[in-house]
Amino acid sequence: MAGLGVLVAGSCVFAGIAGFCGAYWWATERQARQWRRQAQKGYLASSGDDAPAAGAGAGLPGKIADFMQARTRVVSLKPRQHIFRQRFWAVGAKGFDKAIGFSGLSSAITKTGFLDARAWLSLGGAGAGALVGSVFSGEMTLLLGCVGAVAGWKAPLWALRQVCDTRKIDMENHLSEMLEVLALGLRSGLSFDAALELYHSHFSNALGQSSLSAQQLWQMGLATREVALRRLADSYDSPMFARVIENIIRSLRFGSSLADSLEASALESRAAHKAYREEKVAKAPVKMLIPTATLILPAMLLLVLGPVLLEMMQGF
């Protein structure tokens, strides 16, 4: 009876923690929706593809990234009212600076917001895991609570890396198209700036928005063209894109044929993207072995060997 009382008390405590975290999450999402409505009405300014109101994509990584943006805004508005900014939460956050630079969300997510979101996700994961484990036993309550806390701890950095990979794949998918449009504009007598404007005025993808932001930097005199282009290359975790940008800078500086270089780079990027897709397709059968071995194969063995085993048991 004493063990049952301890289990019930622990379950109530973890259920309270999970309920509190869920209510706080709901309040944060509500505040984020209000922020986005105000941004649409023009009270807040947004620029580029990393604006806070723009979101970070679909799926679970996008939801976690949106939550980090919401926490960043909340912490920036009331920096002294949040206790989750201690050094304890900063352990293991060394990859944040690199991931945030490649995610395109550097102006929307600060390190303080990242740590604050990590704290809430850890607490929420611990409460949810303990609540599920309390259905079975006290040991499962402790085990699933620890697993949920670790999962919540790692979720923000994992989400940022997923956003980086998705952004990189989307860029490489449109890179050959962009280079061909630039080469076509140059061969038609346009300058590089005019050809770049031609691209992002007709293609509203993320790469077009990033190139528009970079072009506005040097047109307004906030940076030189070389600095703005290198900053654009540094915002993607793609060596191929960095190499293309360096070729463009070198051709513009020394006056070599830029159209030929762009066409060659377009062929290279298309071939690299095709090889990536073929690699993904080739890995699909290998990945299918996991559900086949864990789900289908035991059922087939039971169906085939079940009658034989029953006959053997009856014989004994």
C-alpha positions as CSV (number, residue, x, y, z in Angstrom):
1,M,0.0,0.0,0.0
2,A,2.9,2.4,0.8
3,G,4.4,1.7,-2.6
4,L,1.1,2.4,-4.3
5,G,0.7,5.7,-2.4
6,V,4.2,6.8,-3.5
7,L,3.3,5.9,-7.1
8,V,0.1,7.8,-7.0
9,A,1.8,10.8,-5.5
10,G,4.6,10.8,-8.0
11,S,2.1,10.5,-10.8
12,C,0.2,13.5,-9.5
13,V,3.3,15.5,-9.3
14,F,4.5,14.7,-12.8
15,A,0.9,15.2,-14.2
16,G,1.0,18.7,-12.6
17,I,4.3,19.5,-14.2
18,A,3.0,18.3,-17.6
19,G,-0.2,20.3,-17.2
20,F,1.8,23.4,-16.3
21,C,4.2,23.0,-19.3
22,G,1.2,22.4,-21.6
23,A,-0.6,25.5,-20.4
24,Y,2.6,27.5,-20.7
25,W,3.1,26.2,-24.3
26,W,-0.4,27.1,-25.2
27,A,0.0,30.6,-23.8
28,T,3.3,31.0,-25.7
29,E,1.7,29.9,-29.0
30,R,-1.2,32.3,-28.4
31,Q,1.2,35.2,-27.9
32,A,3.1,34.1,-31.1
33,R,-0.2,34.2,-33.1
34,Q,-0.9,37.6,-31.8
35,W,2.6,38.7,-32.8
36,R,2.1,37.4,-36.3
37,R,-1.3,39.2,-36.6
38,Q,0.3,42.4,-35.6
39,A,3.1,41.9,-38.1
40,Q,0.6,41.4,-40.9
41,K,-1.1,44.6,-39.9
42,G,2.2,46.5,-40.2
43,Y,3.1,47.2,-36.6
44,L,6.3,45.1,-36.8
45,A,8.9,45.0,-39.5
46,S,10.1,41.9,-41.2
47,S,12.9,41.4,-43.7
48,G,14.3,38.5,-45.7
49,D,13.6,34.8,-45.4
50,D,14.5,34.8,-41.7
51,A,11.8,37.1,-40.4
52,P,10.2,35.9,-37.2
53,A,6.7,35.9,-38.6
54,A,7.7,33.8,-41.6
55,G,8.0,30.5,-39.8
56,A,10.6,27.9,-40.2
57,G,8.9,25.2,-42.3
58,A,6.5,22.4,-41.8
59,G,6.8,19.3,-39.6
60,L,8.1,18.8,-36.1
61,P,11.4,20.7,-36.7
62,G,9.5,23.7,-38.0
63,K,7.1,23.6,-35.0
64,I,10.1,23.5,-32.6
65,A,11.8,26.3,-34.4
66,D,8.6,28.4,-34.3
67,F,8.5,27.7,-30.5
68,M,12.1,28.9,-30.2
69,Q,11.2,32.1,-32.1
70,A,8.3,32.7,-29.7
71,R,10.5,32.1,-26.7
72,T,13.1,34.5,-28.1
73,R,10.4,37.3,-28.4
74,V,9.1,36.6,-24.9
75,V,12.5,36.7,-23.4
76,S,13.5,39.8,-25.3
77,L,10.4,41.6,-24.0
78,K,10.8,40.6,-20.4
79,P,14.5,39.5,-20.0
80,R,14.5,39.7,-16.2
81,Q,11.5,37.5,-15.6
82,H,12.9,34.3,-17.0
83,I,15.0,31.9,-14.9
84,F,16.0,29.5,-17.6
85,R,19.1,31.4,-18.7
86,Q,21.6,29.9,-16.3
87,R,24.8,28.2,-17.4
88,F,23.3,24.8,-16.6
89,W,21.1,25.0,-19.7
90,A,24.0,26.1,-21.9
91,V,25.8,22.8,-21.5
92,G,26.0,21.1,-24.9
93,A,24.9,24.2,-26.9
94,K,28.3,24.6,-28.7
95,G,26.6,23.7,-32.1
96,F,24.1,26.4,-31.8
97,D,26.2,29.2,-33.4
98,K,26.9,27.1,-36.4
99,A,23.4,25.7,-36.8
100,I,21.7,29.1,-36.4
101,G,24.0,30.6,-39.1
102,F,23.0,28.0,-41.7
103,S,19.3,27.9,-40.7
104,G,18.5,31.5,-41.9
105,L,16.9,32.3,-38.5
106,S,19.8,34.2,-36.9
107,S,17.7,37.4,-36.6
108,A,14.7,35.5,-35.2
109,I,16.3,33.1,-32.6
110,T,18.8,34.2,-30.0
111,K,20.9,32.0,-27.8
112,T,18.9,33.1,-24.8
113,G,15.6,32.1,-26.5
114,F,17.2,28.8,-27.6
115,L,18.2,28.0,-24.0
116,D,14.8,29.1,-22.7
117,A,13.0,26.8,-25.2
118,R,15.4,24.0,-24.3
119,A,14.5,24.3,-20.6
120,W,10.7,24.2,-21.3
121,L,11.0,21.3,-23.7
122,S,13.1,19.4,-21.2
123,L,10.5,19.9,-18.4
124,G,7.6,19.1,-20.8
125,G,9.3,16.0,-22.0
126,A,10.0,14.8,-18.5
127,G,6.5,15.4,-17.4
128,A,5.0,13.7,-20.5
129,G,7.3,10.7,-20.2
130,A,6.6,10.3,-16.5
131,L,2.9,10.6,-17.1
132,V,3.0,7.8,-19.6
133,G,5.3,5.7,-17.4
134,S,3.0,6.0,-14.4
135,V,0.5,3.9,-16.1
136,F,2.8,0.9,-15.9
137,S,5.1,1.1,-12.8
138,G,7.3,3.4,-10.7
139,E,10.4,2.2,-12.5
140,M,8.9,3.1,-15.9
141,T,7.8,6.5,-14.6
142,L,11.4,7.3,-13.7
143,L,12.8,5.8,-16.9
144,L,10.4,7.5,-19.3
145,G,10.7,10.7,-17.4
146,C,14.5,10.7,-17.9
147,V,14.1,9.7,-21.6
148,G,11.6,12.6,-22.1
149,A,13.9,15.1,-20.5
150,V,16.8,14.0,-22.7
151,A,14.6,14.2,-25.8
152,G,13.4,17.7,-24.9
153,W,17.0,18.7,-24.2
154,K,18.2,17.6,-27.6
155,A,15.1,18.7,-29.6
156,P,16.0,22.4,-30.2
157,L,19.5,21.7,-31.7
158,W,18.1,18.7,-33.7
159,A,15.3,21.0,-35.1
160,L,17.8,23.7,-36.1
161,R,20.0,21.1,-37.9
162,Q,16.9,19.7,-39.7
163,V,16.0,23.2,-40.8
164,C,19.5,23.7,-42.1
165,D,19.4,20.5,-44.1
166,T,16.0,21.3,-45.5
167,R,17.1,24.8,-46.5
168,K,20.2,23.5,-48.1
169,I,18.3,20.9,-50.1
170,D,15.8,23.5,-51.3
171,M,18.6,25.8,-52.3
172,E,20.5,23.2,-54.3
173,N,17.2,22.2,-56.0
174,H,16.8,25.7,-57.4
175,L,20.5,26.6,-57.8
176,S,20.8,25.3,-61.4
177,E,17.6,27.2,-62.3
178,M,19.0,30.4,-60.9
179,L,22.4,30.1,-62.7
180,E,20.7,29.4,-66.0
181,V,18.5,32.5,-65.6
182,L,21.6,34.6,-64.8
183,A,23.5,33.2,-67.8
184,L,20.5,33.9,-70.1
185,G,20.3,37.5,-68.8
186,L,24.0,38.1,-69.3
187,R,23.9,36.7,-72.8
188,S,20.9,39.0,-73.6
189,G,23.0,42.0,-72.7
190,L,21.9,42.6,-69.1
191,S,24.3,43.4,-66.3
192,F,24.8,41.0,-63.4
193,D,22.6,43.1,-61.1
194,A,19.8,43.3,-63.7
195,A,20.0,39.5,-64.4
196,L,19.8,38.9,-60.6
197,E,16.8,41.2,-60.3
198,L,15.2,39.2,-63.2
199,Y,15.5,36.0,-61.3
200,H,14.1,37.0,-57.9
201,S,11.3,39.0,-59.5
202,H,10.0,35.9,-61.3
203,F,10.9,33.2,-58.8
204,S,9.5,33.5,-55.3
205,N,11.5,30.7,-53.6
206,A,13.7,30.9,-50.6
207,L,16.9,31.3,-52.7
208,G,15.3,34.2,-54.6
209,Q,14.4,35.9,-51.3
210,S,17.9,35.4,-50.0
211,S,19.5,36.8,-53.2
212,L,17.1,39.8,-53.0
213,S,18.2,40.5,-49.5
214,A,21.9,40.3,-50.5
215,Q,21.3,42.6,-53.5
216,Q,19.6,45.2,-51.4
217,L,22.6,45.3,-49.1
218,W,25.0,46.5,-51.8
219,Q,22.4,48.6,-53.6
220,M,21.8,50.6,-50.4
221,G,25.5,50.8,-49.6
222,L,25.3,48.7,-46.5
223,A,28.0,46.3,-47.8
224,T,30.1,45.8,-50.9
225,R,28.9,43.4,-53.5
226,E,31.6,40.9,-52.6
227,V,30.8,41.0,-48.9
228,A,27.1,40.6,-49.5
229,L,27.6,37.7,-51.9
230,R,30.0,36.0,-49.5
231,R,27.5,36.6,-46.7
232,L,24.9,34.9,-48.8
233,A,27.1,31.9,-49.4
234,D,27.9,31.7,-45.7
235,S,24.2,31.4,-44.8
236,Y,24.0,28.0,-46.5
237,D,25.9,24.8,-45.5
238,S,26.8,24.1,-49.1
239,P,30.4,24.0,-50.4
240,M,29.1,23.9,-53.9
241,F,27.2,27.1,-53.5
242,A,30.2,28.8,-51.9
243,R,32.3,27.7,-54.9
244,V,29.8,29.2,-57.3
245,I,29.7,32.5,-55.4
246,E,33.5,32.6,-55.5
247,N,33.5,32.0,-59.2
248,I,31.0,34.9,-59.7
249,I,33.1,37.3,-57.5
250,R,36.3,36.3,-59.4
251,S,34.6,36.8,-62.8
252,L,33.2,40.2,-61.8
253,R,36.5,41.3,-60.4
254,F,38.7,40.3,-63.4
255,G,36.2,40.7,-66.2
256,S,36.2,37.1,-67.4
257,S,33.3,35.5,-69.1
258,L,30.7,35.1,-66.4
259,A,28.0,33.5,-68.6
260,D,30.2,30.5,-69.5
261,S,31.1,30.0,-65.9
262,L,27.5,30.2,-64.8
263,E,26.4,27.6,-67.4
264,A,29.2,25.2,-66.3
265,S,28.2,25.7,-62.7
266,A,24.6,25.0,-63.6
267,L,25.5,21.7,-65.2
268,E,27.6,20.8,-62.2
269,S,24.9,21.7,-59.7
270,R,22.3,19.7,-61.6
271,A,24.5,16.7,-61.8
272,A,25.2,16.9,-58.0
273,H,21.5,17.2,-57.2
274,K,20.7,14.3,-59.4
275,A,23.4,12.2,-57.7
276,Y,21.9,13.2,-54.3
277,R,18.4,12.1,-55.4
278,E,19.8,8.8,-56.8
279,E,21.6,8.2,-53.5
280,K,18.3,8.8,-51.5
281,V,16.5,6.3,-53.8
282,A,19.3,3.8,-53.4
283,K,19.1,4.0,-49.6
284,A,15.3,3.4,-49.5
285,P,15.5,-0.4,-49.9
286,V,18.1,-0.6,-47.1
287,K,15.9,1.5,-44.8
288,M,12.9,-0.7,-45.6
289,L,14.8,-3.6,-44.0
290,I,14.2,-2.2,-40.6
291,P,10.3,-2.3,-40.6
292,T,10.4,-5.5,-42.6
293,A,12.6,-7.2,-40.0
294,T,10.8,-5.9,-37.0
295,L,7.2,-6.0,-38.1
296,I,6.6,-8.2,-41.1
297,L,9.1,-11.0,-40.6
298,P,8.0,-12.1,-37.1
299,A,4.4,-12.2,-38.3
300,M,5.4,-14.3,-41.3
301,L,7.4,-16.7,-39.2
302,L,4.5,-17.0,-36.7
303,L,2.1,-17.8,-39.6
304,V,4.4,-20.4,-41.2
305,L,5.9,-22.0,-38.1
306,G,2.8,-21.6,-35.8
307,P,1.0,-24.8,-36.9
308,V,4.2,-26.8,-36.8
309,L,5.0,-25.7,-33.3
310,L,1.4,-26.5,-32.2
311,E,1.7,-30.0,-33.6
312,M,5.0,-30.5,-31.9
313,M,3.6,-29.3,-28.5
314,Q,0.6,-31.7,-28.9
315,G,3.0,-34.5,-29.7
316,F,4.9,-33.9,-26.4
